[in-house]
Amino acid sequence: MEQKSIHMEQKTHTTPDGTTVIVLTPNGRLDITTAWQFRLKLQECISKLSRHVVVNLGQVNFIDSSGLTSLVAGMRDADKVRGSFRICNVHPEAKLVFEVTMMDSVFEIFDTEAEALEGVPREIAS
């Protein structure tokens, strides 16, 4: 099988209280050929940059079970480090997959990136 790469935009957002949030915007298909790269990117962001991640799916018009699995894995990684994992701007064609699999009740899904960034939990100094 041909290995495809997924294009991704990565931004760093700082909330008013100083919490760093990584916003990832993958582009294209999140499927068996690209999900592994996306998964690695999520792992890297959560382990090295911030435990708070927002995934903007506005540019992803197709998602399969591998894509969903990479999102679940990202959510688990963030949970392990008491971070947050939010999804926003789900493309209408991809939204159906979340509804059919009932994953729309598993993830925190927001309509817009701004809404997803708004409620990110504050960093509590340990």
N, C-alpha and C positions, 0 to 999 in steps of 0.2 A: 504494500500500500504506500502510496506517495505521502510523504510527510509535508504537511502544509504549515505555514506559520500564520499566526494570528497577529494582526496589527493592534497595538494598544496604546492609548494615550494614558499617561500617568501624571497626575497633578498632586501637589501637596496643599492641603487646606489647613489653616490654623483657626480654630474657633476663638471667639472672644475671650474665653478663659484660658487660652494657651494650649489646648489639646490639639495634637497633630493628627490629621485624618488623611489617609491616602485615598484618592479617587482614581479608580481604574475604569477606563472606557474602552472595552474591546470592540473590534470592528469586524463585521462579517458573520461567519458561522462559528458557533461554539459547539463543535461536534467531536467525534472520535479522532479526527485528524489534528485538531487544535487544542482540545481540552487539556492535554498534558502540559502544554506550554503555559496555558492560563493558570493551571494548578500550581506550577512552579513559581510563577510570578506572584500569585497570592501568598504562597509560603514565604517567599523572599520579603515581600512587603511587610507581612505580619511579624516575621522574626527579626527583621533588621531596621524597619523604618517606623512603623506604628502598629499598635494592636487594634486600631480603629480603621476599618476599610469600608468605603462605599463603592459599589460596582454599578456603573451606569450602563444599562443594557440597551440604550436608545439606538445604538448602531449594530446590534446583533439581531439579524432577521431570522435566524434559525438556531435552535438549540435542541440537542438530543440528550439521551440519558447520560452520556459521558460528560456533556456540558453541565447538566444538573449535578452530577457527582462531584465535579470540580468545585462547584459553588457550595455544596454541602461540606466538602472537605475544608474549604476556606472558612466557612462559618464555624466549624469545629475547632480549627486552629485558633481563631479569634476567641472563641469561648474558653479554650484552655488557658489563655493568658488574660482572661477577664476583660477582653476587648469587646468591640461591637462589629457586627457585619451587617451591612444594609445594602439593599438592592433598590435601584430607582430607574424610572424612565423605561420600563420594560416595553420593548417593541410589540405592537399589537399581535404580530404573527408568533412571537415567542411567548406571549402572555398565556395563550391557550395551553401550552405545555405545562406551565405552572399550575393552571386551573385543573387540567385533566389529572395530573399526578398529585394534586392537592398540596403541592409544594408552596402554593401561595399562602398556606396557613403555617408553614414552617419558617419561612423567611420573613424578615421585616422588609416589606416592599413599600416604597414611596413613589408618588407620581413624578416628583421633580428632584433634581440633585439638591436644590436649596432646602427642600423639606427633609431630605435624608440627612443633610449636614446639620440641620437645626437641632435635632434631638440627641446628638451624639453625647454619651455620658461624659461627665467631667473627669479629668485625670485626678486621681486622689494620690497625693504623695504618700508613699509607704514608709 
